[in-house]
Amino acid sequence: DLVHLALGGVMMNCGYDPDPSEQYDLPPIAPQIWHAYHIAGEQLMIGILAALIERTTSGLGQDISCAIHEAVAKSTEIDLMSWVMRRAPLHRLTCRHALEAVSRVPNISHTKDGRWYMTWGVGARDKANLVPFLERFDMAADLEAPTADADFNARSVPGSSKMDDATSHTLEVVQRFVRAHTYDATPWQEAQAAGLLWAPVRKPHENAQDEHWLKRGAITKVDHPELGRSFHYATSKWLSSETRWQAGKRAPLRGEHTGEVSNTSRQASPKVAAEATLKPALSARNRPFPLQNVRIFDFSWFLASAGGTRFAAALGAECIKVEWKENPDTRLAAMAPVGGRTAREAATGPLPGVSDPDMGGQFNNKNTGKRGLSLNIRHPKGIDIAKRLIAISDVVAEGFSPGVLDRLGLGYDVLRSIRPDIIYVQQSGMGSYGTYGRLRTVGPIAASFAGMNEMSGLAEPAMPAGWGYSYLDWMGAYGFAQSLLGALYYRSVTGKGQHIDASQCEAGIFLASQAILDWSANGRVWQRTGNRSPYGNAAPHGAYRCQGADRWIAISCCDQRSWAALAHAAGHPEWLTDPRFANIAARLVNQDTLDKVVGTWTEGVEAYDCMSRLQAAGVAAGVCQTAEDRCDHDPQLRRLEWLTEVPGTRIGTWPVAEVPFKLGRTPAHAGGLINRGAPCYGEDNEYVLGELLGHSTAQIRSFKHEGVI
């Protein structure tokens, strides 16, 4: 896991601020635990569901594979597209998004009793809500609400905008406020009610005692009859009106069900539907897509939901992305460079970016393959258009706060009155059902609440290092795609639609399941260990400095054989006779000394040479790779064709991340049905309103004049 997170680029996004000279005096951090396997497993499941759906029409199976390295390498956020578009490197920072420019004020705030809160939000809208909230406690200091000419609708991807002095000062005032409170007394729910994105930086086990998650079934006690006890498990990532997650029994004991399985005849597969009369749509690979004749009316935004429908588009669904200019998606991140692709190919350093919202590299990467519709659903004619499109769609997807579509007249009861077998997939931060109501999240807030930020970093009293990007945006997107595809498969077998209530935080709680189980079974509260093995089954296990500025290698020795191989590859056989390193138990006791000894050797070796020597000797080792390393120098990723060139109408042709799982007969393609990048704002109005709904050109012009589109 450590080595995969290094090679895949996760570690170089995560860690602690550099020193005042902007040199890193601490290594990058691998967030705990087992995230590389989670990332690959989540994406592989999307491929499995797509293959099952395809089999209901073709009757054929197929092989599916997913390289962990590829899955991890494209699971980071704006570092990848910042390098692809503008040749801009990012700098890892303490418990906040990696940035191009180093900022000195973290987004987490310390309570007086030593705990932490994520107090995120630096835009004009956030400040407009913050000042009156702090004034209620007489702690607004010199902050003033933004003036009327501020851009209250501007939305940027977290980490994509520079933190100026005014923003830093605002965060310092917030930190002053939090320091005046204990962890339990900090009024974070009142802050949320005031429109602020605040959340406690929870330890994983604290969610196991939270009424909201228990009510939603996110955490369930599972019996272990052989022990006479029951333990807390993470058991659900979403709720559904038609299907449900099964908590089931605890993991089987070895051979527990051998006789039962041996005596069970194979159950018949679901009945294959009648052969499709339409010619299957082919991708740019000239192969059929696994999803055929599926249309998604897509209100998703931000990565957590838009990333989910991106997978569906790459699998062959027609995805109609709905936006409105007064509430746009996050288009302004990793912008295309001034001078376009020609300038990028000639660049030797970071390039300035354009300001055109139709030319955002991150938006292009997360919405590639989709069509674009600009539609004002607050207008009566806009609602009518939406309902007509819903009638010819299979799925309605959205990522708003709970209740938004209900208040606009498009709740699930209305949707299924229009089309009884409609699939309605919504994802919010905490979920719609439960005790938290309309609490909102973005990636950093969800990671704090779910325990992800607390699980990453050096041992206390150090600050948590957290994640250097919105990790739960991607993990939420994977779950969003799974729920959507699972519902499509269920409908293909039963004919029934459903309403899915997904939660970004529940995706994170699932990832913390081992720490929750350890607390429930053994009473151990999670404690950070930096890059060291959290359960003491490997030493050395860490990131070690190599030659050059901020160059590191991850090394993990889980047994005596790999330790001996490391010692010989390093040219230090005397390590093997040192009693401090005689076995795993001794090395764990002497980890400080061990890390110094290993680090002294690696400091004199070039990182890739070090990796080659250790891998040749059979030692798990990998360079902590940057976006530049992955894009420009990684032969395995190139061999896997991890990036795909797609043409965009205004942005031009650029590489985007290809789907990492490989389907043998019906492979995905990032460009989708239309083999195109993300849509410009309202780019496909003529197609959607004209070809799909039959409106004339004059009617479409009238809609624009009336403010409908």
C-alpha positions, -999 to +999 in steps of 0.1 A: +000+000+000+028+025+010+046+019-023+015+022-044+006+055-028+042+067-035+043+056-072+007+068-078+013+103-066-008+104-035+021+109-011+035+139-030+001+156-024+000+148+013+022+159+042+033+190+060+042+226+051+077+233+040+101+253+062+104+291+059+128+287+030+102+265+013+123+234+017+106+202+029+121+191+062+095+163+067+088+134+042+055+132+023+029+112+041+010+081+030-025+083+045-035+052+064-047+025+058-049+003+026-061+032+004-044+019-028-064-013-026-096+006-018-091+029-048-085+000-072-113-022-057-138+006-060-130+012-096-129-025-105-164-028-090-177-002-115-163-024-143-179-055-129-213-039-127-210-026-163-201-061-175-231-075-157-254-050-173-240-057-208-244-095-202-282-090-197-284-081-234-256-101-250-256-132-228-218-131-229-192-127-202-159-110-205-126-105-187-120-075-165-087-062-151-075-032-132-039-023-124-036-008-089-009+015-101-030+030-128-061+033-106-041+052-079-022+074-104-054+090-117-072+092-083-055+125-073-070+158-081-057+190-097-020+181-096-025+159-127-044+184-149-023+213-136+008+196-150-010+184-182-024+218-190+001+243-177+032+224-166+025+237-131+038+216-101+020+217-068+033+219-032+019+197-004+006+215+026-006+206+061-042+192+060-053+212+030-051+211-008-017+211-024-012+244-042+010+260-068+020+287-043+029+279-007+004+293+019+012+295+056-022+293+072-039+259+074-077+253+071-078+234+104-082+251+137-069+239+171-093+237+201-082+247+236-082+210+246-060+198+217-085+186+191-091+200+156-118+214+134-119+219+096-130+254+091-130+256+053-143+283+030-126+314+017-149+327-010-171+358-009-202+338+000-183+321+028-171+355+042-206+370+039-218+342+062-188+342+085-188+378+096-223+379+111-217+345+127-185+356+145-202+389+154-228+369+175-198+359+197-182+393+195-152+377+178-153+391+143-122+412+150-116+436+120-133+414+094-159+430+072-185+414+050-178+416+013-194+444-007-223+440-031-200+440-061-182+408-049-187+377-071-209+355-048-215+329-075-178+322-082-169+285-075-135+271-078-122+236-071-107+235-036-070+242-039-072+258-073-071+294-062-042+313-046-045+322-009-039+359-005-031+379+026-067+388+032-078+352+031-050+341+054-060+368+079-096+356+077-085+320+086-064+333+115-095+351+129-114+318+126-086+299+144-087+325+172-124+317+176-120+280+176-091+282+202-116+299+225-136+266+227-131+230+236-137+203+210-172+194+224-182+231+228-172+244+194-205+255+177-199+238+144-235+229+138-245+265+144-218+275+119-233+250+094-267+265+099-252+299+092-239+286+058-204+278+068-185+246+058-172+236+092-168+201+107-150+183+135-118+164+126-131+132+140-114+100+150-128+070+131-145+054+161-165+085+169-187+079+139-196+044+153-214+062+181-232+088+160-270+085+159-271+097+123-249+069+109-266+043+130-300+054+118-288+052+082-273+018+087-239+030+077-225+012+108-240-020+122-231-044+150-223-078+135-224-110+156-194-132+162-210-162+177-177-180+182-166-152+205-200-145+221-197-108+211-207-084+184-186-057+168-192-025+149-188-027+111-192-002+083-221-018+064-236+007+039-227+036+016-262+045+005-298+039+011-324+029-015-362+028-018-360-006-035-328-025-025-306-024+005-271-033+017-270-065+036-249-064+068-248-102+067-226-124+089-190-118+100-162-130+077-162-168+074-138-189+093-114-210+073-134-238+056-166-229+074-188-233+044-170-259+023-197-286+026-224-261+020-208-248-012-199-282-025-235-293-023-249-262-039-259-264-076-252-234-097-281-209-098-292-198-132-281-164-143-308-137-147-328-141-179-312-125-209-333-098-225-345-100-260-318-092-285-316-054-291-330-042-324-307-012-325-272-014-338-249-011-308-231+022-304-193+019-310-166+038-292-136+055-307-119+021-302-145+007-327-158-016-300-193-016-285-199+002-252-211-019-223-240+006-217-264+008-247-294+031-249-290+046-215-297+083-210-288+102-178-303+136-170-274+149-150-276+176-124-243+165-108-216+190-100-183+191-082-162+160-085-181+138-060-212+134-082-200+146-116-171+122-114-196+094-110-216+102-141-182+106-159-178+068-156-213+062-170-205+084-200-172+066-206-192+033-205-216+045-232-244+063-215-257+095-231-251+120-202-268+154-205-251+177-180-274+205-168-260+238-157-274+273-151-253+305-152-264+317-118-253+285-102-225+271-123-203+240-117-166+244-107-151+252-141-121+273-131-093+250-122-062+238-141-070+262-169-057+257-204-026+277-210-024+309-229-011+298-263-029+264-261-013+230-269+015+245-289+026+267-260+024+237-236+046+215-258+073+241-259+071+250-222+100+246-199+082+261-169+047+269-156+025+288-181-002+314-174-037+301-177-067+315-196-098+327-178-124+313-201-147+290-180-151+267-211-114+260-210-108+245-175-086+214-176-101+199-144-136+205-156-127+188-189-112+158-170-142+152-148-170+159-174-154+145-206-179+126-228-210+145-216-234+168-235-241+202-221-275+218-215-280+253-200-314+252-183-331+274-158-354+250-139-367+279-117-385+291-148-419+274-155-408+266-191-375+253-178-394+229-154-415+217-183-385+210-204-369+192-176-399+170-171-401+161-208-364+151-207-369+130-176-397+112-194-371+100-220-343+094-195-333+063-175-315+081-147-317+114-130-285+122-111-278+151-088-253+162-062-271+191-045-278+196-008-307+175+004-341+189-006-330+212-035-348+193-063-378+187-040-382+224-035-379+229-073-407+205-079-386+175-091-386+152-060-387+114-064-425+112-063-427+137-092-400+119-111-417+085-109-451+099-118-434+110-150-416+077-156-424+049-131-391+030-137-369+061-133-337+058-113-330+088-091-295+089-077-287+118-053-255+123-034-250+148-006-224+152+021-243+134+049-272+119+031-308+131+030-323+107+056-310+109+091-305+134+119-282+159+103-307+174+079-291+198+054-255+198+067-232+203+037-198+191+028-170+195+002-141+171+000-121+185+030-152+186+052-162+151+044-127+138+050-126+155+084-160+142+095-154+106+082-120+103+101-098+104+069-079+135+079-073+123+114-058+090+101-031+107+081+000+122+097+027+120+123+019+108+158+002+132+182+009+159+193+017+167+156-011+181+135-029+157+113-015+159+078-048+149+062-052+147+025-038+172+000-068+169-023-105+161-021-100+123-017-136+117-008-147+135-039-132+106-060-143+079-035-178+094-034-178+095-072-169+058-074-197+049-050-221+072-070-212+053-102-216+020-084-251+028-071-262+041-105-249+010-123-263-013-097-297+003-101-295-001-138-287-038-135-315-043-110-339-026-134-327-048-163-337-078-142-368-066-124-381-037-145-381-015-113-365+019-107-355+033-074-344+063-054-308+062-041-297+084-012-259+083-012-235+101+012-200+113+006-191+108+043-203+072+042-178+065+015-151+077+039-165+058+069-163+026+048-126+033+043-121+037+081-138+003+087-107-014+100-100+013+126-136+012+137-136-026+140-103-024+160-119+001+184-150-020+188-132-054+192-101-043+211-108-009+226-080+007+206-086+043+195-067+051+162-033+067+167-014+082+138+020+066+130+033+087+101+045+064+074+052+036+098+032+004+098+002+011+120+000-025+132+037-032+135+041-058+107+068-041+087+101-023+094+116-004+078+084+011+065+086+047+054+096+074+030+134+082+028+151+111+013+171+106-019+194+128-040+179+160-052+153+185-039+123+169-024+130+134-038+119+105-017+115+067-019+090+045-001+105+013+013+086-015+030+102-047+045+076-071+058+098-101+065+134-111+071+140-120+035+132-085+023+152-070+051+182-090+041+177-081+005+177-044+014+209-047+034+227-064+006+214-040-021+225-011+000+259-026+004+256-028+042+256-065+052+266-054+087+230-043+093+221-080+094+244-087+124+233-056+143+212-069+173+190-038+171+178-050+137+180-088+142+143-094+136+110-076+131+104-071+168+139-056+173+135-033+143+101-021+156+116-012+190+145+007+173+126+023+144+141+058+150+177+044+146+166+021+118+151+050+098+183+071+103+205+042+091+184+035+060+179+073+053+216+079+054+221+054+027+192+066+004+203+102+007+233+094-015+214+076-042+193+089-071+156+080-065+150+059-096+183+041-093+175+033-057+141+019-067+156-002-095+182-017-072+158-025-045+131-039-068+157-061-085+166-075-051+129-082-043+123-053-020+090-034-022+101+001-030+088+030-051+097+066-059+073+092-044+062+104-078+049+138-088+025+146-116+055+153-138+069+119-130+037+101-138+029+120-170+064+123-185+086+095-171+065+065-160+069+037-186+043+015-170+015+041-171+024+049-207+022+012-215-012+010-198-024+040-219-036+057-188-043+090-205-065+094-236-066+123-260-100+138-265-110+168-286-128+198-270-148+224-288-130+254-273-103+239-252-088+219-280-074+183-278-059+173-245-052+142-225-077+131-199-076+102-175-089+070-191-110+046-171-085+023-153-104-009-155-102-028-188-132-047-202-122-073-227-151-072-252-167-038-244-140-014-233-148+021-220-135+052-236-132+085-219-147+104-248-179+086-245-206+083-272-196+117-287-158+112-284-155+147-270-142+165-240-164+183-215-191+205-229-189+242-232-217+259-213-250+250-230-231+236-260-257+210-268-289+231-264-298+227-301-293+189-300-312+184-267-341+208-274-342+203-311-334+166-319-346+151-286-376+173-278-385+185-313-384+222-308-378+244-338-348+268-341-372+297-336-386+282-303-351+276-291-342+312-298-373+323-279-363+301-249-330+320-248-346+354-250-370+345-221-342+333-198-352+296-200-318+285-215 
